[in-house]
């Protein structure tokens, strides 16, 4: 992830007209970087993109105002630029119409990593060029942060009442906070406490080699290895991973697969109409518990938040599964993990809030220093 750290900030365009050029009132460079100036923040995953018009509010506990918000289906749009332009056009019909003429900045939380001018991720519906977005919107600055890095940043600002318990434990001691979860991919990041502000360690933990914890999982791994020699946890703990588990287990049962989407497999499992699909979800939850426990120990986590698009839908199933058994099955480290709460968070606006909060703390000022 070093490339993300080193190349987050796209250089400002030398010839792009800014959105502010459509306004009759010029804005000074100083006010363009004012803490309350509205800007765009986007959270882009493989399936959905969430976009907000946001501003800072100078409150350490709630530092971001979300002024307007919309969720897009990525497959319905030809590019991220098209979605962002549509969002800006929407603002003309809201109380924030004036802000639409004076947007200078955008913070994007996106799955994958930055390489030169591109955001690299095989799960995205289209290629993403940083300069094309910036020029297409006519903005001064576009900064990119990993999507789970943004969600981890946002955990500083959430209330426990807005989460659901998976593993109960005493109030956590100060220390690292792990955020991870399966969606189109398997994301993971760690919030590290610090002064004057916390930092976030972006990771590619989803690419760690899959470690089976039962004879059944060994059989599944053997089948998955036919496709490629390196089988990461993401190949099981994600939407596409659910389908891979389903096809593998259907083969082990000697059955033809019935379902073709992760949603179909999940629905069949929850409705009890397909024993193979139900076993898929059981294996999924067991592997997840084992992996979450491993990451908790690896990073010395004092609290763990689970996010992603899949888990809210299977919350009750997860509680009744072997998740907790596998989470605690770490030998002498069981006592440590018994002190680490695991809670489920709804993704919602968290990625947008995290990207905006990070940008206010780090991205805006870092780019301003490098370009003034």
C-alpha positions in Angstrom: 0.0 0.0 0.0 3.0 2.3 -0.2 1.9 3.5 -3.5 -1.4 4.8 -1.9 0.6 6.7 0.7 2.9 8.3 -1.8 0.5 9.1 -4.6 -2.8 9.9 -2.9 -2.9 13.5 -4.0 -3.4 14.3 -7.7 -1.6 17.4 -8.8 -3.8 20.4 -9.6 -4.6 20.9 -13.2 -2.8 23.8 -14.9 -5.4 24.5 -17.5 -8.8 23.1 -16.3 -11.5 25.6 -15.7 -12.8 25.3 -12.2 -16.4 24.9 -11.3 -16.2 28.2 -9.6 -15.7 29.8 -13.0 -19.5 29.6 -13.5 -20.1 31.8 -10.5 -20.3 35.6 -11.0 -18.4 36.2 -7.8 -14.7 35.2 -7.8 -13.3 33.4 -4.8 -9.8 34.0 -3.3 -7.3 31.2 -3.0 -7.4 31.6 0.8 -11.1 31.2 1.0 -11.0 28.2 -1.4 -9.3 26.3 1.4 -11.5 27.5 4.2 -12.5 24.9 6.7 -16.2 25.3 6.1 -16.1 25.4 2.3 -18.3 22.7 0.9 -16.6 20.0 -1.2 -17.4 16.6 -2.6 -16.6 13.3 -0.9 -17.2 9.9 -2.5 -17.0 6.4 -1.3 -16.5 4.1 -4.3 -16.8 0.3 -4.1 -17.2 -2.4 -6.7 -21.0 -2.4 -6.5 -22.1 1.0 -5.1 -20.7 4.6 -5.0 -21.9 6.9 -2.3 -21.4 10.6 -2.9 -21.9 13.6 -0.6 -21.6 17.3 -0.5 -19.9 17.9 2.8 -18.3 20.6 4.9 -16.2 20.8 8.0 -17.9 21.9 11.2 -14.9 22.4 13.6 -16.2 19.7 16.0 -13.7 17.0 17.1 -16.5 14.5 17.8 -18.6 15.3 14.7 -16.2 17.1 12.3 -18.2 16.6 9.1 -21.6 17.9 7.9 -23.2 15.8 5.1 -25.2 18.4 3.3 -26.5 16.2 0.5 -26.1 12.5 -0.2 -26.9 10.0 -2.9 -26.0 6.3 -3.6 -25.4 5.1 -7.1 -25.1 1.6 -8.7 -21.7 1.5 -10.3 -22.9 -0.8 -13.1 -25.5 1.8 -14.2 -23.0 4.5 -15.1 -20.2 4.7 -17.7 -17.6 6.2 -15.3 -17.1 7.7 -11.9 -16.8 11.1 -13.5 -20.3 10.7 -14.9 -21.7 9.9 -11.5 -20.0 12.9 -9.9 -21.2 15.2 -12.6 -24.7 13.9 -12.1 -24.5 14.5 -8.4 -23.3 18.1 -8.9 -26.2 18.6 -11.3 -28.6 17.3 -8.7 -27.5 20.1 -6.3 -29.2 22.7 -8.5 -32.5 21.3 -7.2 -31.6 21.4 -3.5 -31.0 24.2 -0.9 -27.3 23.9 -1.8 -27.6 25.0 -5.4 -25.2 27.9 -4.8 -22.5 25.5 -3.6 -22.6 23.6 -6.9 -21.1 26.6 -8.7 -18.2 26.9 -6.3 -16.9 23.3 -5.7 -13.1 23.3 -5.8 -12.2 20.0 -4.1 -13.1 16.3 -4.0 -12.0 13.5 -1.7 -12.5 10.0 -3.1 -12.4 6.8 -1.0 -12.0 4.0 -3.4 -11.2 0.3 -3.3 -7.8 -0.6 -4.6 -4.6 1.5 -4.8 -3.2 4.5 -6.7 -0.6 3.8 -9.4 0.5 6.9 -11.3 -2.8 8.5 -12.6 -5.0 5.4 -12.1 -6.9 3.8 -9.3 -6.1 0.0 -9.7 -8.8 -2.4 -8.7 -10.1 -5.4 -10.7 -13.5 -5.2 -9.0 -14.4 -1.7 -10.3 -16.9 -1.5 -13.2 -14.6 0.8 -15.2 -11.1 2.3 -15.3 -10.6 5.3 -13.1 -8.2 8.2 -14.1 -7.6 10.8 -11.4 -6.8 13.5 -13.9 -9.9 12.7 -16.0 -12.1 13.1 -12.9 -10.5 16.3 -11.9 -10.6 17.8 -15.4 -14.1 16.5 -16.0 -15.4 18.2 -12.9 -13.2 21.3 -13.4 -12.0 21.2 -9.8 -8.7 22.3 -8.3 -7.8 19.3 -6.2 -8.8 15.6 -6.1 -7.4 13.4 -3.3 -7.7 9.6 -3.0 -7.8 7.4 0.0 -8.5 3.6 0.2 -12.2 2.9 1.0 -11.6 0.9 4.2 -9.0 3.5 5.3 -11.9 6.0 5.1 -14.3 3.8 7.0 -11.6 3.2 9.7 -11.1 7.0 10.0 -14.8 7.4 10.5 -15.0 5.0 13.4 -13.6 7.8 15.6 -16.9 9.6 15.2 -19.5 6.8 15.6 -21.5 6.0 18.7 -21.7 2.4 20.1 -25.5 2.8 20.0 -25.3 3.0 16.2 -23.6 -0.5 16.0 -24.7 -4.0 16.7 -22.7 -6.4 19.0 -21.2 -9.6 17.6 -18.8 -10.4 20.4 -19.6 -8.7 23.7 -16.6 -7.5 25.8 -15.9 -4.7 28.4 -15.4 -1.2 27.1 -12.2 -1.3 25.1 -8.9 0.1 26.3 -7.2 2.7 24.2 -5.3 1.1 21.3 -5.6 0.0 17.6 -9.0 -0.4 16.1 -9.4 -3.0 13.3 -12.0 -2.4 10.6 -12.6 -5.1 8.1 -15.4 -6.6 6.1 -16.5 -8.5 3.0 -18.3 -6.9 0.1 -17.3 -7.0 -3.6 -13.8 -7.5 -2.1 -12.4 -8.0 1.4 -11.3 -4.7 2.9 -9.3 -4.1 6.0 -7.7 -1.1 7.7 -6.4 -0.2 11.2 -7.0 3.0 13.1 -4.0 3.9 15.2 -4.4 6.3 18.1 -2.1 9.3 18.1 -1.8 13.0 18.9 -2.9 15.4 17.7 -4.9 13.0 15.6 -5.2 9.3 14.8 -3.6 7.7 11.8 -4.9 4.9 9.6 -2.9 2.0 8.4 -4.3 0.8 5.1 -3.8 -3.0 4.5 -4.3 -5.6 1.8 -5.1 -8.3 4.5 -7.7 -9.8 2.2 -4.9 -11.1 0.1 -3.4 -13.2 2.9 -3.4 -16.9 1.9 -6.6 -18.7 2.9 -6.0 -20.9 6.0 -8.5 -23.7 6.4 -9.6 -24.7 9.9 -11.5 -27.9 9.2 -11.4 -30.9 7.0 -14.2 -29.5 4.9 -12.3 -26.2 4.4 -9.3 -28.2 3.3 -11.4 -29.9 0.6 -12.7 -26.5 -0.5 -9.2 -25.1 -0.7 -8.1 -28.0 -2.8 -10.8 -27.2 -5.3 -10.1 -23.4 -5.3 -6.4 -24.1 -6.0 -7.3 -25.5 -9.4 -7.9 -22.0 -10.5 -4.7 -20.5 -9.2 -1.9 -21.4 -6.8 -2.5 -18.5 -4.5 -5.9 -18.6 -2.9 -6.4 -15.5 -0.7 -9.1 -15.1 2.0 -10.9 -12.7 -0.4 -11.6 -15.7 -2.6 -13.9 -17.0 0.1 -14.9 -13.9 2.1 -16.5 -11.6 -0.4 -19.5 -11.6 -2.7 -17.6 -13.4 -5.5 -16.1 -15.6 -2.8 -19.6 -16.7 -1.7 -20.2 -17.9 -5.3 -16.8 -19.8 -5.3 -17.7 -21.5 -2.0 -21.1 -22.4 -3.4 -19.7 -23.9 -6.6 -17.0 -25.8 -4.6 -19.6 -27.2 -2.2 -22.0 -28.1 -4.9 -19.3 -30.1 -6.6 -18.4 -31.8 -3.3 -22.1 -32.7 -2.9 -22.3 -33.9 -6.5 -24.9 -31.4 -7.5 -25.3 -28.9 -10.3 -25.2 -25.3 -9.0 -28.7 -23.6 -9.0 -27.8 -20.1 -8.0 -25.8 -17.6 -10.0 -25.4 -14.5 -7.7 -24.2 -14.0 -4.1 -27.7 -12.6 -3.2 -29.4 -15.8 -4.5 -27.0 -18.0 -2.5 -27.6 -15.9 0.7 -31.4 -15.8 0.2 -31.5 -19.6 -0.3 -29.4 -20.2 2.8 -31.5 -17.8 5.0 -34.8 -19.3 3.8 -33.6 -22.8 4.4 -34.5 -24.0 0.9 -31.1 -25.3 -0.1 -28.8 -27.2 2.3 -25.8 -26.6 0.1 -26.3 -22.8 0.2 -26.8 -23.1 4.0 -23.5 -24.9 4.3 -21.9 -22.2 2.2 -23.0 -19.5 4.7 -21.8 -21.7 7.6 -18.4 -22.1 6.1 -18.3 -18.4 5.3 -19.1 -17.4 8.9 -16.6 -19.9 10.3 -13.8 -18.7 8.0 -14.7 -15.1 8.9 -14.4 -15.7 12.6 -11.0 -17.3 12.2 -9.7 -14.5 10.0 -11.0 -11.7 12.2 -9.4 -13.3 15.3 -6.1 -13.6 13.4 -6.2 -10.0 12.3 -7.1 -8.9 15.8 -4.0 -10.6 17.2 -1.8 -9.4 14.4 -2.6 -5.7 15.0 -3.1 -5.9 18.7 -6.6 -4.6 18.3 -8.5 -3.3 21.3 -11.8 -3.1 19.3 -13.0 -4.6 16.0 -15.6 -3.3 13.6 -17.1 -5.4 10.9 -18.4 -3.6 7.8 -19.1 -4.4 4.1 -22.2 -5.0 2.2 -22.8 -8.7 3.2 -22.8 -8.9 7.0 -25.8 -6.7 7.8 -28.0 -9.0 5.8 -26.9 -12.1 7.7 -26.6 -10.6 11.2 -28.8 -13.2 12.9 -27.2 -16.1 11.0 -23.8 -14.8 12.0 -24.7 -14.7 15.7 -25.9 -18.4 15.6 -22.9 -19.6 13.5 -19.5 -20.8 14.5 -18.1 -17.3 14.1 -17.5 -16.8 17.8 -16.1 -20.3 18.3 -13.6 -19.8 15.5 -12.8 -16.2 16.6 -11.8 -17.4 20.1 -10.0 -20.6 18.9 -6.5 -19.1 19.2 -5.0 -21.2 22.0 -3.4 -19.2 24.8 -4.6 -15.9 23.1 -8.2 -16.7 23.8 -8.1 -14.6 27.0 -6.8 -11.6 25.0 -9.6 -11.9 22.4 -12.2 -12.1 25.2 -11.3 -8.5 26.0 -11.8 -7.3 22.4 -15.4 -6.4 21.4 -16.5 -7.1 17.9 -19.3 -4.9 16.5 -21.2 -4.6 13.2 -21.5 -1.2 11.6 -23.7 -0.2 8.6 -21.6 1.2 5.8 -24.1 3.9 5.0 -22.4 7.3 4.9 -19.3 6.2 6.9 -17.0 6.0 3.8 -18.1 9.5 2.8 -17.7 10.9 6.3 -14.3 9.1 6.7 -13.0 10.4 3.4 -14.2 13.9 4.2 -12.7 13.8 7.8 -9.4 12.6 6.5 -9.3 15.2 3.8 -10.0 18.0 6.3 -7.2 16.7 8.6 -4.7 15.5 6.1 -5.5 15.7 2.4 -6.5 19.4 1.9 -3.5 20.7 3.9 -1.0 18.3 2.4 -1.9 19.3 -1.1 -2.1 23.0 -0.3 1.5 22.8 1.1 2.7 21.1 -2.0 1.1 23.5 -4.5 1.4 26.9 -3.0 
